[in-house]
Amino acid sequence: MLHQGVRTQTRPPVGAVRGTPPSLRPCCDSYVCPVCEQVVELTDFRQVVWHQRPGHQPMEMND
């Protein structure tokens, strides 16, 4: 057993990248909400919290 090398994983597991919904991947500053289809800016905490609620309506934006 000592003559066998230690197996290391050179790539992340297939499910690690593909299993994460695109809306949760840390690559962007915004995503499209899958419930109400509104663009959510991740830099705005109010928008993030609003879109975490199940069955929500699109958030009214105050300009």
C-alpha positions as CSV (number, residue, x, y, z in Angstrom):
1,M,0.0,0.0,0.0
2,L,2.8,2.4,0.6
3,H,4.0,2.1,-3.0
4,Q,0.7,3.6,-4.2
5,G,0.6,7.4,-4.7
6,V,-2.0,9.5,-2.9
7,R,-4.8,10.2,-5.3
8,T,-5.6,13.9,-5.6
9,Q,-8.4,15.5,-7.4
10,T,-7.2,17.8,-10.1
11,R,-10.7,19.1,-11.0
12,P,-13.7,20.1,-8.8
13,P,-16.4,17.4,-8.7
14,V,-18.9,17.7,-11.6
15,G,-21.8,18.4,-9.3
16,A,-19.9,21.2,-7.5
17,V,-20.2,23.7,-10.4
18,R,-23.2,22.3,-12.3
19,G,-25.3,21.8,-9.1
20,T,-25.1,25.5,-8.2
21,P,-27.9,27.5,-9.8
22,P,-26.5,30.3,-12.0
23,S,-28.3,32.9,-9.8
24,L,-26.1,31.9,-6.8
25,R,-22.7,31.7,-8.5
26,P,-20.3,34.5,-7.3
27,C,-19.6,35.9,-10.8
28,C,-21.9,38.8,-11.2
29,D,-23.4,41.9,-9.4
30,S,-26.9,40.9,-10.4
31,Y,-29.1,38.0,-11.4
32,V,-32.6,37.4,-12.7
33,C,-35.0,36.2,-10.0
34,P,-36.5,32.8,-11.0
35,V,-39.7,33.6,-9.2
36,C,-40.7,37.0,-10.5
37,E,-38.1,37.4,-13.3
38,Q,-36.9,40.8,-12.0
39,V,-33.2,41.7,-12.1
40,V,-31.8,41.7,-8.6
41,E,-28.8,43.9,-7.8
42,L,-26.7,42.0,-5.3
43,T,-25.2,45.3,-4.0
44,D,-28.7,46.3,-2.7
45,F,-29.5,44.4,0.5
46,R,-33.2,45.3,0.3
47,Q,-33.5,43.7,-3.1
48,V,-31.7,40.5,-2.0
49,V,-33.9,40.1,1.1
50,W,-37.1,40.8,-0.8
51,H,-36.3,38.1,-3.5
52,Q,-35.5,35.5,-0.9
53,R,-39.2,35.3,0.1
54,P,-41.1,32.4,-1.6
55,G,-43.9,33.4,-3.9
56,H,-43.1,37.2,-3.8
57,Q,-44.2,39.8,-6.4
58,P,-41.7,42.0,-8.2
59,M,-40.3,44.7,-6.0
60,E,-41.4,48.3,-6.7
61,M,-38.4,50.4,-7.4
62,N,-38.3,53.9,-6.1
63,D,-36.1,56.1,-8.3
